[in-house]
Amino acid sequence: MSGPIDFYFDFISPYGYLASTQIEKIAAKHGREVAWHPFLLGVTVMNVMGLKPIMETPLKSDYAVIDRPRMAKLFGVPLVIPDLAGVNSLAASRAFYWIKASDPALATEFAKRIFHRLWVDGEDITDAEAVVAEATVLGIDGDALRDGLQDRWTKDLLRDAVDRTIARKVFGAPFFIVDDEPIWGIDRLWMLEHWLAHGN
């Protein structure tokens, strides 16, 4: 089979960021493409599953403090841990789907910039102007995007994307679906590679 790897993530997930630094290389090695799908963990984890975020969960949050930089070191990629209080990915996710509607490849590059802004530069991604600033670096019309972020059509793009994500039973980030096979977690990249190589 040669379909794309569906890559589900939330920009505010450090593990989503770490996966974003690896997934294209893995896909290329196996002759696959990657379809990027941002969604909102606040909907899947908190609203649908009724769980708290990792950093608000006793014991698990202590582990994450150790695990995130360790994983980044293993991958050989930079990682800073910003203060995520009040940070959300709503504007960035809406912008992604607004861009993707006309240029999916450009939307992917935009996603990489948003990840870099938050997890490498340690800068907030919540404000619409921050999102527009990252987009304009890629040659995207900032005024058009600024207007688009307020448009009902754009908001519906993200809402529909989140609904489709839930329909595919995606619940955490990163989450991969390849050949209809669901694989969850940065620590399961080895399983993703095994599937790509062997189909089981």
Secondary structure, 3 states (H helix, E strand, C coil): CCCCEEEEECCCCHHHHHHHCCHHHHHHHCCCCEEEEECCHHHHHHHHCCCCCHHHCCCHHHHHHHHHHHHHHHHCCCCCCCCCCCCCCHHHHHHHHHHHCCCHHHHHHHHHHHHHHHHCCCCCCCCHHHHHHHHHHCCCCHHHHHHHHCCHHHHHHHHHHHHHHHHCCCCCCCEEEECCEEEECHHHHHHHHHHHHHCC
